[in-house]
Amino acid sequence: MTKLISITTSLLILFQSFNIHINDLVELDELFEHAQFHAEEYGDNFLVFLSKHYGELKAEHNEKHQEEQKEHEELPFQHHCHSLSLSAFVINDLAPYTSHVEIASLDTGNFHYADSYSPLLGDGLFQPPRHA
């Protein structure tokens, strides 16, 4: 179940990064109908059609064919919004860090030493003295 949620969330973030919306997927039939119109009317293949509506030939095509402006606005992927979304998912299955606490007893020594809470310090060379 966790893998399914992770994959679904990853795909959602991927689609959002490509700026693909749900209404773009719904309007794909408009794209194919207009591509068919271009194939019949102008003899354009699909790559030329994409170039005329989304690529380097877009400005020239819009200038020459003002009568198709309404159809061009109904094509998908025509929105010009820029957004940034950052998502962070942290799944932590580790047990919480538990430390032991020693109760200090009355001692007559010169030094008092309580155990450190850090697991990085062991019984190594760089420990303070316990008794003089």
OpenMM code with the backbone's topology and positions (N, CA, C; nanometers):
from openmm import Vec3, app, unit

residues = "MET THR LYS LEU ILE SER ILE THR THR SER LEU LEU ILE LEU PHE GLN SER PHE ASN ILE HIS ILE ASN ASP LEU VAL GLU LEU ASP GLU LEU PHE GLU HIS ALA GLN PHE HIS ALA GLU GLU TYR GLY ASP ASN PHE LEU VAL PHE LEU SER LYS HIS TYR GLY GLU LEU LYS ALA GLU HIS ASN GLU LYS HIS GLN GLU GLU GLN LYS GLU HIS GLU GLU LEU PRO PHE GLN HIS HIS CYS HIS SER LEU SER LEU SER ALA PHE VAL ILE ASN ASP LEU ALA PRO TYR THR SER HIS VAL GLU ILE ALA SER LEU ASP THR GLY ASN PHE HIS TYR ALA ASP SER TYR SER PRO LEU LEU GLY ASP GLY LEU PHE GLN PRO PRO ARG HIS ALA".split()
positions = [
    Vec3(0.0816, -0.1188, 0.0000),
    Vec3(0.0000, 0.0000, 0.0000),
    Vec3(0.0866, 0.1261, 0.0000),
    Vec3(0.1977, 0.1219, 0.0748),
    Vec3(0.2878, 0.2370, 0.0812),
    Vec3(0.3515, 0.2627, -0.0555),
    Vec3(0.3845, 0.1550, -0.1271),
    Vec3(0.4439, 0.1713, -0.2595),
    Vec3(0.3447, 0.2341, -0.3575),
    Vec3(0.2186, 0.1938, -0.3486),
    Vec3(0.1158, 0.2491, -0.4367),
    Vec3(0.0968, 0.3987, -0.4116),
    Vec3(0.0937, 0.4368, -0.2854),
    Vec3(0.0808, 0.5791, -0.2514),
    Vec3(0.2030, 0.6558, -0.2993),
    Vec3(0.3219, 0.5990, -0.2844),
    Vec3(0.4443, 0.6652, -0.3292),
    Vec3(0.4474, 0.6835, -0.4802),
    Vec3(0.4075, 0.5804, -0.5523),
    Vec3(0.4069, 0.5881, -0.6991),
    Vec3(0.3032, 0.6890, -0.7463),
    Vec3(0.1846, 0.6869, -0.6863),
    Vec3(0.0793, 0.7820, -0.7245),
    Vec3(0.1217, 0.9256, -0.6970),
    Vec3(0.1801, 0.9485, -0.5820),
    Vec3(0.2267, 1.0830, -0.5474),
    Vec3(0.3392, 1.1274, -0.6404),
    Vec3(0.4294, 1.0378, -0.6740),
    Vec3(0.5382, 1.0709, -0.7666),
    Vec3(0.4857, 1.1072, -0.9046),
    Vec3(0.3871, 1.0319, -0.9530),
    Vec3(0.3287, 1.0634, -1.0838),
    Vec3(0.2555, 1.1969, -1.0814),
    Vec3(0.1863, 1.2255, -0.9721),
    Vec3(0.1186, 1.3540, -0.9591),
    Vec3(0.2181, 1.4693, -0.9624),
    Vec3(0.3281, 1.4553, -0.8907),
    Vec3(0.4314, 1.5600, -0.8904),
    Vec3(0.4951, 1.5719, -1.0282),
    Vec3(0.5154, 1.4593, -1.0979),
    Vec3(0.5715, 1.4625, -1.2326),
    Vec3(0.4799, 1.5372, -1.3288),
    Vec3(0.3495, 1.5048, -1.3267),
    Vec3(0.2546, 1.5745, -1.4140),
    Vec3(0.2489, 1.7226, -1.3812),
    Vec3(0.2532, 1.7572, -1.2548),
    Vec3(0.2504, 1.8977, -1.2166),
    Vec3(0.3771, 1.9690, -1.2609),
    Vec3(0.4903, 1.8999, -1.2599),
    Vec3(0.6141, 1.9646, -1.3040),
    Vec3(0.6137, 1.9898, -1.4545),
    Vec3(0.5405, 1.9065, -1.5307),
    Vec3(0.5250, 1.9301, -1.6740),
    Vec3(0.4111, 2.0261, -1.7033),
    Vec3(0.3435, 2.0738, -1.6003),
    Vec3(0.2324, 2.1687, -1.6093),
    Vec3(0.1154, 2.1090, -1.6879),
    Vec3(0.0851, 1.9828, -1.6590),
    Vec3(-0.0271, 1.9137, -1.7215),
    Vec3(-0.1425, 1.9135, -1.6220),
    Vec3(-0.2580, 1.9632, -1.6658),
    Vec3(-0.3757, 1.9706, -1.5806),
    Vec3(-0.4787, 1.8690, -1.6284),
    Vec3(-0.5784, 1.8468, -1.5458),
    Vec3(-0.6849, 1.7519, -1.5811),
    Vec3(-0.7599, 1.7995, -1.7043),
    Vec3(-0.7865, 1.9299, -1.7140),
    Vec3(-0.8608, 1.9800, -1.8304),
    Vec3(-0.7801, 1.9647, -1.9595),
    Vec3(-0.6478, 1.9589, -1.9502),
    Vec3(-0.5666, 1.9325, -2.0694),
    Vec3(-0.5913, 1.7910, -2.1209),
    Vec3(-0.6066, 1.6976, -2.0305),
    Vec3(-0.6332, 1.5600, -2.0719),
    Vec3(-0.7729, 1.5473, -2.1321),
    Vec3(-0.8678, 1.6261, -2.0804),
    Vec3(-1.0037, 1.6239, -2.1336),
    Vec3(-1.0069, 1.6852, -2.2738),
    Vec3(-0.9237, 1.7868, -2.2985),
    Vec3(-0.9233, 1.8575, -2.4269),
    Vec3(-0.8357, 1.7914, -2.5332),
    Vec3(-0.7845, 1.6722, -2.5068),
    Vec3(-0.7018, 1.6049, -2.6075),
    Vec3(-0.7802, 1.5739, -2.7343),
    Vec3(-0.9114, 1.5504, -2.7231),
    Vec3(-0.9896, 1.5243, -2.8436),
    Vec3(-0.9930, 1.6471, -2.9344),
    Vec3(-0.9925, 1.7680, -2.8754),
    Vec3(-0.9851, 1.8911, -2.9553),
    Vec3(-0.8529, 1.8966, -3.0320),
    Vec3(-0.7465, 1.8526, -2.9684),
    Vec3(-0.6149, 1.8509, -3.0328),
    Vec3(-0.6160, 1.7594, -3.1545),
    Vec3(-0.6724, 1.6398, -3.1391),
    Vec3(-0.6731, 1.5446, -3.2501),
    Vec3(-0.7681, 1.5883, -3.3616),
    Vec3(-0.8802, 1.6499, -3.3252),
    Vec3(-0.9715, 1.7009, -3.4280),
    Vec3(-0.9063, 1.8137, -3.5081),
    Vec3(-0.8367, 1.9035, -3.4402),
    Vec3(-0.7714, 2.0141, -3.5103),
    Vec3(-0.6529, 1.9633, -3.5933),
    Vec3(-0.5850, 1.8605, -3.5444),
    Vec3(-0.4766, 1.7994, -3.6229),
    Vec3(-0.5332, 1.7347, -3.7495),
    Vec3(-0.6492, 1.6699, -3.7382),
    Vec3(-0.7138, 1.6113, -3.8551),
    Vec3(-0.7542, 1.7201, -3.9542),
    Vec3(-0.8046, 1.8321, -3.9034),
    Vec3(-0.8403, 1.9454, -3.9889),
    Vec3(-0.7178, 1.9963, -4.0643),
    Vec3(-0.6048, 2.0088, -3.9961),
    Vec3(-0.4819, 2.0541, -4.0621),
    Vec3(-0.4334, 1.9538, -4.1660),
    Vec3(-0.4515, 1.8261, -4.1383),
    Vec3(-0.4084, 1.7245, -4.2349),
    Vec3(-0.4926, 1.7323, -4.3621),
    Vec3(-0.6231, 1.7552, -4.3463),
    Vec3(-0.7106, 1.7629, -4.4630),
    Vec3(-0.6972, 1.8956, -4.5359),
    Vec3(-0.6888, 2.0051, -4.4601),
    Vec3(-0.6896, 2.1386, -4.5205),
    Vec3(-0.5529, 2.1798, -4.5765),
    Vec3(-0.4476, 2.1553, -4.4992),
    Vec3(-0.3139, 2.2043, -4.5379),
    Vec3(-0.2155, 2.0923, -4.5717),
    Vec3(-0.2521, 1.9665, -4.5476),
    Vec3(-0.1616, 1.8553, -4.5761),
    Vec3(-0.0500, 1.8424, -4.4739),
    Vec3(-0.0712, 1.8938, -4.3522),
    Vec3(0.0323, 1.8885, -4.2478),
    Vec3(0.0309, 1.7524, -4.1787),
    Vec3(0.1507, 1.7013, -4.1538),
    Vec3(0.1570, 1.5827, -4.0685),
    Vec3(0.1520, 1.6285, -3.9224),
    Vec3(0.1541, 1.5349, -3.8291),
    Vec3(0.1331, 1.5688, -3.6883),
    Vec3(0.2488, 1.6529, -3.6324),
    Vec3(0.3709, 1.6271, -3.6760),
    Vec3(0.4852, 1.7049, -3.6258),
    Vec3(0.4798, 1.8498, -3.6735),
    Vec3(0.4388, 1.8714, -3.7967),
    Vec3(0.4241, 2.0081, -3.8476),
    Vec3(0.3103, 2.0776, -3.7742),
    Vec3(0.2025, 2.0036, -3.7485),
    Vec3(0.0908, 2.0588, -3.6728),
    Vec3(0.1362, 2.1030, -3.5338),
    Vec3(0.2130, 2.0194, -3.4658),
    Vec3(0.2630, 2.0566, -3.3328),
    Vec3(0.3546, 2.1782, -3.3397),
    Vec3(0.4356, 2.1863, -3.4434),
    Vec3(0.5236, 2.3017, -3.4593),
    Vec3(0.4447, 2.4297, -3.4840),
    Vec3(0.3330, 2.4178, -3.5592),
    Vec3(0.2511, 2.5361, -3.5878),
    Vec3(0.1733, 2.5850, -3.4657),
    Vec3(0.1453, 2.4969, -3.3716),
    Vec3(0.0626, 2.5362, -3.2576),
    Vec3(0.1389, 2.5452, -3.1265),
    Vec3(0.2544, 2.4790, -3.1181),
    Vec3(0.3292, 2.4793, -2.9934),
    Vec3(0.4778, 2.5084, -3.0133),
    Vec3(0.5231, 2.5172, -3.1345),
    Vec3(0.6664, 2.5298, -3.1593),
    Vec3(0.7058, 2.6581, -3.2280),
    Vec3(0.8062, 2.6482, -3.3132),
    Vec3(0.8672, 2.7664, -3.3747),
    Vec3(0.7810, 2.8307, -3.4838),
    Vec3(0.6859, 2.7575, -3.5385),
    Vec3(0.5991, 2.8136, -3.6419),
    Vec3(0.4706, 2.8727, -3.5849),
    Vec3(0.4574, 2.8808, -3.4537),
    Vec3(0.3332, 2.9244, -3.3903),
    Vec3(0.2991, 3.0697, -3.4232),
    Vec3(0.3967, 3.1603, -3.4116),
    Vec3(0.3702, 3.3023, -3.4369),
    Vec3(0.3276, 3.3245, -3.5819),
    Vec3(0.3958, 3.2609, -3.6748),
    Vec3(0.3622, 3.2757, -3.8169),
    Vec3(0.2229, 3.2189, -3.8465),
    Vec3(0.1908, 3.1046, -3.7891),
    Vec3(0.0606, 3.0423, -3.8128),
    Vec3(-0.0524, 3.1269, -3.7529),
    Vec3(-0.0329, 3.1808, -3.6332),
    Vec3(-0.1363, 3.2652, -3.5717),
    Vec3(-0.1571, 3.3943, -3.6494),
    Vec3(-0.0492, 3.4443, -3.7081),
    Vec3(-0.0588, 3.5685, -3.7861),
    Vec3(-0.1366, 3.5463, -3.9160),
    Vec3(-0.1133, 3.4340, -3.9830),
    Vec3(-0.1776, 3.4069, -4.1120),
    Vec3(-0.3218, 3.3586, -4.0984),
    Vec3(-0.3529, 3.2924, -3.9884),
    Vec3(-0.4843, 3.2293, -3.9757),
    Vec3(-0.5571, 3.2827, -3.8530),
    Vec3(-0.5981, 3.4082, -3.8595),
    Vec3(-0.6717, 3.4704, -3.7495),
    Vec3(-0.8113, 3.4104, -3.7337),
    Vec3(-0.8667, 3.3549, -3.8415),
    Vec3(-1.0014, 3.2987, -3.8347),
    Vec3(-1.0076, 3.1722, -3.7484),
    Vec3(-0.8938, 3.1085, -3.7240),
    Vec3(-0.8893, 2.9877, -3.6420),
    Vec3(-0.8551, 3.0194, -3.4963),
    Vec3(-0.8557, 3.1454, -3.4567),
    Vec3(-0.8133, 3.1848, -3.3231),
    Vec3(-0.8971, 3.1178, -3.2140),
    Vec3(-1.0281, 3.1068, -3.2358),
    Vec3(-1.1151, 3.0453, -3.1357),
    Vec3(-1.0796, 2.8973, -3.1169),
    Vec3(-1.0529, 2.8274, -3.2254),
    Vec3(-1.0138, 2.6863, -3.2151),
    Vec3(-0.8774, 2.6717, -3.1475),
    Vec3(-0.7873, 2.7661, -3.1736),
    Vec3(-0.6546, 2.7598, -3.1119),
    Vec3(-0.6621, 2.7793, -2.9606),
    Vec3(-0.7547, 2.8622, -2.9144),
    Vec3(-0.7687, 2.8846, -2.7703),
    Vec3(-0.8272, 2.7641, -2.6986),
    Vec3(-0.8988, 2.6779, -2.7709),
    Vec3(-0.9584, 2.5595, -2.7111),
    Vec3(-0.8640, 2.4402, -2.7078),
    Vec3(-0.7464, 2.4533, -2.7683),
    Vec3(-0.6502, 2.3439, -2.7670),
    Vec3(-0.5903, 2.3286, -2.6273),
    Vec3(-0.5514, 2.2065, -2.5910),
    Vec3(-0.4908, 2.1870, -2.4588),
    Vec3(-0.3499, 2.2467, -2.4519),
    Vec3(-0.3000, 2.2607, -2.3327),
    Vec3(-0.1647, 2.3088, -2.3026),
    Vec3(-0.1445, 2.4532, -2.3475),
    Vec3(-0.2500, 2.5344, -2.3451),
    Vec3(-0.2398, 2.6743, -2.3865),
    Vec3(-0.2299, 2.7703, -2.2680),
    Vec3(-0.2329, 2.7200, -2.1473),
    Vec3(-0.2252, 2.8085, -2.0312),
    Vec3(-0.0802, 2.8469, -2.0064),
    Vec3(-0.0628, 2.9684, -1.9616),
    Vec3(0.0717, 3.0215, -1.9401),
    Vec3(0.0860, 3.0614, -1.7943),
    Vec3(0.0863, 2.9671, -1.7080),
    Vec3(0.1059, 2.9980, -1.5667),
    Vec3(0.2334, 2.9289, -1.5199),
    Vec3(0.2997, 2.9927, -1.4297),
    Vec3(0.4224, 2.9373, -1.3744),
    Vec3(0.4007, 2.9181, -1.2259),
    Vec3(0.4310, 2.8018, -1.1806),
    Vec3(0.4125, 2.7750, -1.0386),
    Vec3(0.5283, 2.6895, -0.9895),
    Vec3(0.5499, 2.7003, -0.8625),
    Vec3(0.6546, 2.6223, -0.7986),
    Vec3(0.5921, 2.5513, -0.6809),
    Vec3(0.6105, 2.4236, -0.6756),
    Vec3(0.5584, 2.3495, -0.5620),
    Vec3(0.6670, 2.2573, -0.5096),
    Vec3(0.6867, 2.2652, -0.3839),
    Vec3(0.7834, 2.1787, -0.3184),
    Vec3(0.7065, 2.0853, -0.2266),
    Vec3(0.7370, 1.9604, -0.2370),
    Vec3(0.6700, 1.8620, -0.1528),
    Vec3(0.7761, 1.7780, -0.0842),
    Vec3(0.7571, 1.7569, 0.0416),
    Vec3(0.8498, 1.6726, 0.1172),
    Vec3(0.7685, 1.5705, 0.1945),
    Vec3(0.7984, 1.4456, 0.1732),
    Vec3(0.7334, 1.3379, 0.2446),
    Vec3(0.8406, 1.2625, 0.3214),
    Vec3(0.8226, 1.2538, 0.4502),
    Vec3(0.9181, 1.1834, 0.5340),
    Vec3(0.8436, 1.0707, 0.6044),
    Vec3(0.8873, 0.9520, 0.5785),
    Vec3(0.8293, 0.8365, 0.6454),
    Vec3(0.9387, 0.7802, 0.7347),
    Vec3(0.9156, 0.7861, 0.8629),
    Vec3(1.0153, 0.7438, 0.9590),
    Vec3(0.9624, 0.6241, 1.0350),
    Vec3(1.0176, 0.5080, 1.0090),
    Vec3(0.9746, 0.3873, 1.0765),
    Vec3(1.0656, 0.3500, 1.1931),
    Vec3(1.1622, 0.4347, 1.2235),
    Vec3(1.2554, 0.4039, 1.3309),
    Vec3(1.1893, 0.4278, 1.4660),
    Vec3(1.2268, 0.3480, 1.5618),
    Vec3(1.1752, 0.3671, 1.6975),
    Vec3(1.2336, 0.4966, 1.7538),
    Vec3(1.1601, 0.5642, 1.8388),
    Vec3(1.2140, 0.6885, 1.8946),
    Vec3(1.3385, 0.6615, 1.9774),
    Vec3(1.4280, 0.7564, 1.9778),
    Vec3(1.5538, 0.7440, 2.0486),
    Vec3(1.5261, 0.7414, 2.1981),
    Vec3(1.5704, 0.6382, 2.2618),
    Vec3(1.5537, 0.6283, 2.4063),
    Vec3(1.6909, 0.6348, 2.4707),
    Vec3(1.7006, 0.7101, 2.5737),
    Vec3(1.8274, 0.7209, 2.6448),
    Vec3(1.8056, 0.6807, 2.7899),
    Vec3(1.9109, 0.6401, 2.8510),
    Vec3(1.8997, 0.6020, 2.9914),
    Vec3(1.9512, 0.7174, 3.0767),
    Vec3(1.8874, 0.7340, 3.1882),
    Vec3(1.9237, 0.8407, 3.2808),
    Vec3(1.9692, 0.7766, 3.4105),
    Vec3(2.0865, 0.8158, 3.4546),
    Vec3(2.1373, 0.7649, 3.5815),
    Vec3(2.1109, 0.8672, 3.6903),
    Vec3(2.0683, 0.8175, 3.8019),
    Vec3(2.0464, 0.9058, 3.9160),
    Vec3(2.1787, 0.9179, 3.9897),
    Vec3(2.2217, 1.0417, 4.0078),
    Vec3(2.3507, 1.0646, 4.0733),
    Vec3(2.3393, 1.0345, 4.2224),
    Vec3(2.4385, 0.9680, 4.2739),
    Vec3(2.4426, 0.9400, 4.4173),
    Vec3(2.5445, 1.0321, 4.4830),
    Vec3(2.5318, 1.0492, 4.6106),
    Vec3(2.6274, 1.1336, 4.6828),
    Vec3(2.7629, 1.0674, 4.6787),
    Vec3(2.8596, 1.1426, 4.6358),
    Vec3(2.9941, 1.0890, 4.6183),
    Vec3(3.0919, 1.1868, 4.6831),
    Vec3(3.2026, 1.1373, 4.7298),
    Vec3(3.3020, 1.2249, 4.7920),
    Vec3(3.4133, 1.2611, 4.6954),
    Vec3(3.4034, 1.2226, 4.5687),
    Vec3(3.5076, 1.2510, 4.4714),
    Vec3(3.5116, 1.3968, 4.4315),
    Vec3(3.6200, 1.4345, 4.3657),
    Vec3(3.6384, 1.5718, 4.3195),
    Vec3(3.5623, 1.6011, 4.1901),
    Vec3(3.5307, 1.4979, 4.1148),
    Vec3(3.4670, 1.5170, 3.9852),
    Vec3(3.3324, 1.4462, 3.9829),
    Vec3(3.2405, 1.5099, 3.9151),
    Vec3(3.1102, 1.4471, 3.8962),
    Vec3(3.0903, 1.4290, 3.7458),
    Vec3(3.0557, 1.3111, 3.7054),
    Vec3(3.0397, 1.2830, 3.5632),
    Vec3(2.9067, 1.2138, 3.5418),
    Vec3(2.8239, 1.2725, 3.4548),
    Vec3(2.6987, 1.2089, 3.4161),
    Vec3(2.7141, 1.1584, 3.2735),
    Vec3(2.6550, 1.0434, 3.2448),
    Vec3(2.6650, 0.9874, 3.1100),
    Vec3(2.6051, 1.0833, 3.0082),
    Vec3(2.6683, 1.0894, 2.8934),
    Vec3(2.6206, 1.1736, 2.7849),
    Vec3(2.4991, 1.1081, 2.7193),
    Vec3(2.4122, 1.1896, 2.6646),
    Vec3(2.2955, 1.1361, 2.5951),
    Vec3(2.3270, 1.0993, 2.4514),
    Vec3(2.4418, 1.1338, 2.4050),
    Vec3(2.4786, 1.1081, 2.2666),
    Vec3(2.5357, 0.9678, 2.2526),
    Vec3(2.4868, 0.8912, 2.1553),
    Vec3(2.5441, 0.7576, 2.1351),
    Vec3(2.6795, 0.7629, 2.0656),
    Vec3(2.7240, 0.8821, 2.0227),
    Vec3(2.8511, 0.8932, 1.9529),
    Vec3(2.9698, 0.8817, 2.0476),
    Vec3(2.9500, 0.9172, 2.1734),
    Vec3(3.0588, 0.9103, 2.2692),
    Vec3(3.0599, 0.7733, 2.3346),
    Vec3(3.1691, 0.7077, 2.3271),
    Vec3(3.1810, 0.5753, 2.3876),
    Vec3(3.2812, 0.5799, 2.5016),
    Vec3(3.3341, 0.4667, 2.5337),
    Vec3(3.4365, 0.4593, 2.6386),
    Vec3(3.5733, 0.4738, 2.5737),
    Vec3(3.5951, 0.5830, 2.5071),
    Vec3(3.7198, 0.6028, 2.4350),
    Vec3(3.8205, 0.6847, 2.5133),
    Vec3(3.9150, 0.7379, 2.4431),
    Vec3(4.0257, 0.8118, 2.5005),
    Vec3(3.9846, 0.9499, 2.5483),
    Vec3(3.8884, 1.0141, 2.4865),
    Vec3(3.8546, 1.1527, 2.5147),
    Vec3(3.7375, 1.1657, 2.6123),
    Vec3(3.7385, 1.0928, 2.7221),
    Vec3(3.6379, 1.1021, 2.8251),
    Vec3(3.6945, 1.1795, 2.9431),
    Vec3(3.6108, 1.2619, 3.0106),
    Vec3(3.6620, 1.3322, 3.1289),
    Vec3(3.6883, 1.2343, 3.2431),
    Vec3(3.7754, 1.2723, 3.3306),
    Vec3(3.8060, 1.1817, 3.4437),
    Vec3(3.6858, 1.1677, 3.5364),
    Vec3(3.6716, 1.0506, 3.5977),
    Vec3(3.5603, 1.0262, 3.6875),
    Vec3(3.5978, 1.0538, 3.8326),
    Vec3(3.7163, 1.0192, 3.8712),
    Vec3(3.7645, 1.0437, 4.0078),
    Vec3(3.9118, 1.0786, 4.0002),
    Vec3(3.9558, 1.1639, 4.0907),
    Vec3(4.0957, 1.2027, 4.0929),
    Vec3(4.1786, 1.1000, 4.1648),
] * unit.nanometer
topology = app.Topology()
chain = topology.addChain("A")
for resn in residues:
    res = topology.addResidue(resn, chain)
    for name in ("N", "CA", "C"):
        topology.addAtom(name, app.Element.getBySymbol(name[0]), res)
